[in-house]
Amino acid sequence: MRVVLISPYSGIEAAGLRSLSACLKKAGFATRMVFLPDFLEAMATKHYNARLSRPELIEQLAALCHDADLIGITVMTPSFELASWLSDALHIVSKAQILWGGIHPTVSPEECLEHADLVCVGEGERMVVELCQRMADGAAYTDVGNLGYRDAQGAVVLNALYPLEHDLDQLPFPDFDYTDHYVLHDDKIVPFTEALMHYYLTDLGSWADGPVYGVMTTRGCPYTCSYCANNAYTAIYPGWSHIRRRSPANVIAEIQSVRTRLPRISAVILRDDTFLANARDYIAEFSQLYKQEVALPFRAYTTAQTADSAKLEMLADAGLCYVIMGIQSGAQRTKKAYQRRASNQQILDAARAIHTLRAQIPRPTYDLITDNPYENDDDRFETLQLVNALPAPYRLSLYALTFYPGTDLARTAKAQGMIPTDDRSAYRRNFQIYRLDYYNLALFCHSLNLFKPLLDLMATKAIFRLCRHKPLDWLSGQALALILALRKRKNVNLFAKRRLDWLGSAQ
């Protein structure tokens, strides 16, 4: 039995899909993986609905699916329209069943079954193996756990969920054996090579000189932020807030196995939403093993509540060189709506703890959510004041607030009439493209660590109020547009150089 797995995402990481492929291979099934990356999408220069596929792409996909019994597509909300287009077109040229998995089928299975034959709700490793075993045996599979489908009358059936997998060490490592893996490159789907793998694993940030490998060490999240996918998972899995951990030895073994296949990996990303939520003894064990066996620079995520000085010091000694911490807002009213419980003082204390390690972590990044229709200028000014108090240097990552299906924030916004009940902006909007106005310009100037007296002036109430008037607000937006255009050119040049380094040609 042949399974073709397709990732329509901007990058090629697709950790969940790679995990499914590894589980299927372990069970004896043949898999083929196809990745459809888009650097311009990743650079936040266009929205997600701007790249609906072309007929020639379907022809190439059809050729790769000719022997498939099952086609699996991983789907987040922003990739829904592309996944729909692909599925509808593949149904015409292939007799294979099409299965969707990921966060969007989990929270909106009925909608997804308008385009897919089957959906996976929740975690998929056990489900996809059992489904394929039943299909290979010619047996009925409609009672497989986590499966959703339409019955003969067209009614949606959602089976009971399997329990969460707690022994994560028993799962095989994500499939980075790029044999029979394909990638959309220069408008053609071509076989992956080691050089192409290294090229597409480059990171937009300047913290790593070469390809980076991302690894997940945990599942679950202790927080229930109202805008986040973890909020949606908590609604279907009561135990989602209890973090499930892989052993440090297992994590290190995965990194080393990938380095064997891709020897020019130059850095590692710990992709967990908040790796520093782990206990000190876990971090101590991980740091020791990582320093001894991997010894590459790495990046990790934290929150203000978990940015513990002792943990940071251990990780910095092991090679931590880049920290990302979610702030999201400095406005008390907004934080309450987001279910973010860290006080501004906690945020500043955490930033100062990171700043003490600036020799190892020279420029941390702080995430902020902007373009919130609930906020007024008092809320925005409160956030700007917090940002202005952060110890420099740092970066800010700005994300436009997006109301994702299945989250508490989206349900509340619809109930309050803030967004239409049929709102579909999350299906199209690139959340890294934000409004051109003075507020975002002021935040971006702080991210650039401009001359501190200028930043202090931009953060004064009088200047903030003055520049929020329409003529100056518009002019500020034009200035921000110019800065973003320069950033885009820098990123395009960066990838041209990396293309030359890895592939021997530039565009």
C-alpha positions in Angstrom: 0.0 0.0 0.0 1.3 3.4 -1.0 0.6 6.6 1.0 1.5 10.1 -0.4 1.8 12.8 2.1 1.6 16.5 1.0 2.6 19.6 2.9 1.3 22.9 1.5 3.1 25.1 4.1 5.6 27.9 3.5 8.5 25.9 4.8 9.4 22.2 4.7 9.6 21.4 8.4 6.0 19.9 8.6 7.0 18.0 11.9 3.6 16.4 12.3 3.5 15.0 8.7 7.0 13.7 9.0 6.1 12.0 12.2 3.2 10.2 10.5 5.4 9.1 7.6 7.9 7.7 10.1 5.2 5.8 11.9 3.8 4.4 8.7 7.3 3.3 7.5 7.8 1.6 10.9 4.6 -0.3 10.3 5.8 -1.5 6.9 4.0 1.0 4.6 5.6 2.9 1.8 5.3 6.6 1.9 6.1 9.4 -0.5 6.3 13.0 0.7 5.7 16.2 -1.3 6.5 19.7 0.0 5.2 22.9 -1.6 7.2 25.7 0.1 7.0 29.4 -0.8 9.7 31.7 0.4 7.8 34.9 -0.4 5.0 33.7 1.8 7.5 32.9 4.6 9.0 36.4 4.2 5.5 37.9 4.8 5.4 39.6 1.4 2.0 38.1 0.3 -1.1 36.6 1.9 -1.7 32.9 2.0 -4.5 32.9 -0.6 -2.2 34.4 -3.2 -0.7 31.2 -4.5 -3.6 29.0 -5.6 -2.1 26.2 -7.6 -1.6 26.0 -11.4 -2.8 23.2 -13.6 0.7 22.0 -14.3 1.3 21.5 -10.6 -1.7 19.2 -10.4 -0.3 17.2 -13.4 3.0 16.7 -11.5 1.2 15.8 -8.3 -1.0 13.4 -10.2 2.1 11.6 -11.5 3.4 11.3 -8.0 0.1 10.0 -6.7 -0.6 7.5 -9.5 0.1 4.5 -7.3 -1.3 6.0 -4.1 -4.1 4.3 -2.1 -4.2 7.2 0.4 -3.3 10.9 0.0 -2.7 12.7 3.2 -2.6 16.5 3.4 -1.6 18.5 6.5 -3.8 21.6 6.9 -3.6 24.7 9.1 -6.3 27.3 8.7 -4.2 29.6 6.4 -3.5 26.6 4.0 -7.2 25.6 3.8 -7.9 27.2 0.4 -4.8 25.7 -1.1 -5.5 22.3 0.4 -9.1 22.5 -0.9 -7.9 23.4 -4.4 -5.4 20.5 -4.4 -7.9 18.0 -3.1 -10.7 18.9 -5.5 -8.2 18.6 -8.4 -6.7 15.4 -7.2 -10.1 13.8 -6.8 -10.5 14.2 -10.6 -7.3 12.5 -11.5 -6.9 9.9 -8.6 -9.0 7.2 -7.1 -7.1 7.5 -3.8 -8.9 8.4 -0.6 -7.9 11.9 0.6 -7.2 12.3 4.3 -6.7 15.7 5.9 -5.0 16.1 9.3 -3.8 19.0 11.4 -5.3 21.8 13.5 -7.9 22.9 11.0 -9.5 19.5 10.5 -9.4 19.1 14.3 -11.5 22.2 14.9 -13.5 22.3 11.7 -14.0 18.7 10.6 -17.4 19.3 8.9 -16.0 22.0 6.7 -13.0 20.0 5.8 -15.1 17.0 4.7 -16.5 19.1 1.9 -13.1 18.6 0.2 -11.6 15.5 1.9 -12.9 12.0 2.1 -11.6 11.5 5.7 -10.2 13.8 8.4 -8.0 13.1 11.4 -9.2 14.9 14.6 -6.3 15.4 17.1 -3.1 13.4 17.2 -2.7 11.2 14.2 0.1 8.6 14.7 -2.0 5.8 16.0 -4.9 6.6 13.8 -3.1 6.7 10.5 -1.3 3.4 11.1 -4.5 1.7 12.0 -6.4 3.2 9.1 -3.7 2.0 6.6 -3.7 -1.5 8.2 -7.5 -1.7 7.7 -7.3 -0.4 4.1 -4.4 -2.8 3.2 -6.4 -5.7 4.6 -9.5 -4.7 2.8 -11.3 -4.4 6.2 -13.8 -1.8 7.3 -12.2 1.3 8.9 -15.1 3.5 9.9 -14.6 2.7 13.6 -11.0 3.8 13.7 -10.4 6.3 16.6 -9.8 10.0 15.7 -11.4 9.5 12.3 -14.0 11.7 10.8 -16.0 11.0 7.6 -19.5 11.3 6.0 -21.7 8.3 6.1 -23.9 7.0 3.2 -26.5 9.7 4.0 -23.9 12.5 4.0 -24.0 13.0 7.7 -20.7 13.8 9.4 -19.4 11.0 11.8 -16.7 11.8 14.3 -15.3 8.8 16.1 -14.1 8.9 19.7 -10.6 10.1 20.3 -7.8 7.7 21.3 -6.0 8.7 24.5 -3.1 11.1 24.2 0.2 9.4 23.6 2.3 9.8 26.8 5.4 7.8 26.0 6.8 10.0 23.3 10.1 8.2 23.3 8.5 5.2 21.6 7.6 7.2 18.6 10.0 7.0 15.6 11.9 10.2 14.7 10.3 12.4 12.1 11.1 11.2 8.5 14.0 13.2 7.1 15.1 10.3 4.9 14.6 12.3 1.7 14.5 9.3 -0.5 11.2 9.5 -2.4 10.7 13.0 -1.0 9.9 15.8 -3.5 9.8 19.6 -3.3 8.3 22.4 -5.4 11.4 24.2 -6.6 11.5 26.8 -9.4 7.9 26.0 -10.3 8.6 22.3 -10.7 8.2 19.4 -8.3 11.6 17.7 -8.2 13.2 15.0 -6.1 14.9 16.2 -2.9 18.7 16.1 -2.8 21.0 16.8 0.1 21.7 20.2 -1.3 18.0 21.1 -1.7 17.4 19.9 1.9 20.1 22.2 3.2 18.8 25.1 1.1 15.2 24.8 2.2 16.2 24.4 5.9 17.8 27.8 6.0 16.2 30.3 8.4 15.0 33.8 7.7 16.7 35.1 10.8 20.4 36.0 10.7 21.2 34.1 13.9 22.4 31.0 12.0 25.0 30.9 9.2 23.6 27.8 7.6 20.7 25.2 7.7 18.8 24.8 10.9 17.0 21.7 12.2 13.8 22.1 14.3 13.0 19.5 17.0 9.9 19.1 19.2 10.7 17.9 22.7 7.2 18.2 24.3 3.5 18.1 23.5 0.9 20.1 25.3 1.0 23.6 26.8 0.4 24.8 30.4 -1.3 28.0 29.1 -4.7 28.5 27.5 -4.1 31.7 25.6 -7.4 32.5 24.0 -6.0 33.1 20.4 -3.8 30.0 20.2 -4.2 26.5 18.7 -3.4 25.1 22.1 -6.6 26.7 23.4 -8.5 24.7 20.7 -6.7 21.5 21.6 -7.5 22.0 25.3 -11.2 22.0 24.4 -11.0 18.5 22.9 -8.3 17.0 25.1 -8.8 17.7 28.9 -5.2 16.7 29.6 -3.6 18.9 26.9 -2.3 21.4 29.6 -0.1 18.7 31.1 3.1 18.7 29.2 4.3 15.4 27.9 8.1 15.2 27.6 10.6 13.2 25.6 13.7 12.2 27.5 16.7 14.4 26.8 18.6 11.4 25.5 15.8 10.7 22.9 15.9 14.3 21.7 19.6 14.3 21.3 19.5 11.0 19.4 17.0 12.6 17.0 19.2 15.6 16.3 22.2 13.4 15.8 20.3 11.1 13.4 19.4 14.0 11.2 22.9 15.4 11.3 24.1 12.1 9.9 21.8 12.6 6.9 22.3 16.3 6.7 25.9 16.9 7.9 25.9 20.7 7.3 23.1 21.5 9.8 24.6 24.5 11.6 22.1 25.2 14.3 19.0 23.8 16.1 15.6 25.2 17.0 13.8 23.8 20.0 10.3 24.4 18.6 8.3 23.8 21.8 6.0 26.7 22.6 7.9 27.2 25.9 10.9 24.9 26.4 11.8 26.6 29.6 8.6 25.4 31.2 10.6 22.2 31.8 11.8 21.6 35.4 15.4 22.6 36.3 16.6 19.0 36.6 15.3 18.2 33.1 17.0 21.3 31.6 20.2 20.5 33.5 20.2 17.0 32.0 19.4 18.2 28.5 22.1 21.0 28.7 24.8 18.5 29.7 23.9 16.0 27.0 23.5 18.7 24.3 26.9 20.3 25.1 28.6 17.0 25.1 27.1 15.5 22.0 25.7 18.2 19.7 27.5 21.5 20.6 25.7 23.6 18.0 24.1 27.0 18.7 20.4 26.7 19.3 17.2 28.7 19.8 14.5 28.2 22.4 11.1 29.8 23.4 10.1 31.0 26.8 7.5 33.0 28.6 7.9 35.6 31.3 6.8 33.1 33.9 9.4 30.4 32.9 12.5 32.6 32.1 14.3 31.4 35.1 17.9 32.7 35.5 19.3 29.3 36.5 17.7 27.6 33.5 18.9 30.3 31.2 22.4 30.0 32.5 22.5 26.2 32.0 21.1 26.5 28.5 23.4 29.3 27.5 26.4 27.3 28.7 25.2 24.5 26.4 24.9 26.8 23.3 21.7 28.7 23.6 22.2 31.9 21.6 18.7 33.0 20.7 15.7 33.3 22.9 12.1 34.2 21.8 9.7 35.3 24.5 6.0 35.9 24.0 4.8 39.2 25.4 1.8 39.8 23.1 0.6 42.9 24.9 1.5 45.3 27.7 -2.2 46.4 28.1 -3.9 44.9 31.1 -7.3 44.9 29.4 -5.9 43.1 26.4 -3.9 40.6 28.4 -7.1 39.6 30.2 -8.9 39.0 26.9 -5.9 36.9 25.7 -5.7 35.0 29.0 -2.1 36.1 29.4 -1.3 36.2 33.1 2.2 37.6 33.3 2.4 41.1 34.7 4.4 43.8 33.0 6.8 43.6 35.9 7.3 39.9 35.4 7.9 40.6 31.7 10.6 43.2 32.5 12.2 41.0 35.1 12.4 38.1 32.6 13.8 40.4 29.9 16.5 41.6 32.3 17.4 38.0 33.2 17.9 37.3 29.5 19.8 40.6 29.2 22.4 39.5 31.8 23.4 36.8 29.4 23.9 39.1 26.4 27.4 37.8 25.8 25.8 34.4 24.9 22.3 35.7 23.9 23.1 39.0 22.2 19.6 39.9 20.9 16.5 38.1 22.1 13.2 38.4 20.3 9.9 39.4 21.9 6.6 38.5 20.2 3.8 41.1 20.1 0.2 40.9 18.7 -0.8 44.0 16.9 -3.8 45.2 14.9 -6.3 44.2 17.6 -9.7 45.6 16.8 -10.6 45.4 20.5 -7.8 47.8 21.5 -7.9 51.6 21.7 -5.0 53.9 21.7 -4.7 53.8 25.5 -4.1 50.0 25.2 -1.6 50.5 22.4 0.3 53.2 24.3 0.5 50.9 27.3 2.2 48.3 25.2 4.5 50.8 23.7 5.6 52.0 27.1 6.4 48.4 28.1 8.4 47.9 24.9 10.3 51.1 25.5 11.4 49.8 28.9 12.8 46.6 27.6 16.6 46.3 27.9 18.2 46.7 24.4 19.2 45.3 22.1 16.3 43.1 21.1 14.1 42.3 18.2 10.3 42.5 18.0 8.2 40.0 16.0 4.9 41.6 15.2 1.9 39.5 14.4 -1.5 40.8 13.2 -4.3 39.4 15.5 -6.0 36.6 13.7 -9.2 35.0 14.9 -8.6 31.3 14.3 -11.5 28.9 14.3 -11.9 26.8 17.4 -10.3 29.4 19.8 -12.1 31.1 22.6 -11.1 34.5 21.2 -12.8 33.8 17.8 -16.0 32.5 19.6 -16.1 35.6 21.8 -15.5 38.0 18.9 -18.4 36.4 16.9 -20.7 36.4 19.9 -20.0 40.1 20.4 -20.3 41.0 16.8 -16.7 42.0 16.5 -16.3 39.8 13.4 -19.0 38.2 11.2 -20.2 34.7 12.1 -18.9 33.6 8.7 -15.6 35.4 9.0 -12.9 33.8 6.8 -10.1 36.3 7.2 -8.0 33.7 9.0 -8.1 31.5 5.9 -6.3 34.0 3.8 -4.4 36.5 6.0 -0.7 36.2 6.5 -0.5 37.1 10.2 3.0 38.6 9.7 1.5 41.3 7.4 0.3 44.2 9.6 -1.3 47.6 9.3 0.8 50.5 8.1 0.4 53.1 10.8 2.3 55.0 13.5 1.8 52.4 16.2 3.4 49.7 14.2 6.1 52.1 13.0 7.0 52.9 16.6 7.2 49.2 17.5 9.3 48.4 14.4 11.7 51.3 15.2 12.2 49.8 18.7 12.9 46.5 17.0 15.6 48.2 15.0 17.1 49.5 18.2 17.4 53.0 16.9 18.9 55.9 18.9 17.4 55.6 22.4 16.4 59.3 22.7 14.5 59.0 19.5 12.7 55.9 20.8 11.9 57.7 24.0 10.4 60.6 22.1 8.3 58.2 19.9 6.9 56.6 23.1 5.8 59.9 24.7 2.1 60.4 25.1 2.1 63.7 23.3 4.0 62.4 20.2 1.9 59.2 20.2 -1.4 61.1 20.2 -0.2 63.6 17.6 1.1 61.0 15.2 -2.1 58.9 15.5 -4.0 61.7 13.7 -4.8 60.7 10.2 -2.3 62.7 8.1 0.7 61.8 10.3 -0.6 58.3 10.9 -0.7 57.8 7.1 2.8 59.3 6.6 4.1 57.0 9.3 2.6 54.0 7.5 4.4 55.0 4.3 7.7 55.2 6.2 7.0 51.7 7.6 6.2 50.4 4.1 9.6 51.7 2.9 11.4 50.0 5.9 9.5 46.7 5.1 10.4 46.9 1.4 14.1 47.3 2.4 13.7 44.3 4.7 12.2 42.3 1.9 15.1 43.2 -0.4 17.6 42.1 2.3 15.8 38.8 2.7 15.6 38.2 -1.1 19.4 38.9 -1.3 20.0 36.6 1.6 18.3 33.7 -0.1 20.0 34.5 -3.4 23.3 34.1 -1.6 22.2 30.9 0.1 21.0 29.6 -3.2 24.4 30.3 -4.6 26.1 28.6 -1.6 23.9 25.5 -1.7 22.8 25.1 -5.2 25.4 26.9 -7.2 23.0 29.2 -8.9 21.1 32.4 -8.0 17.8 34.0 -9.2 
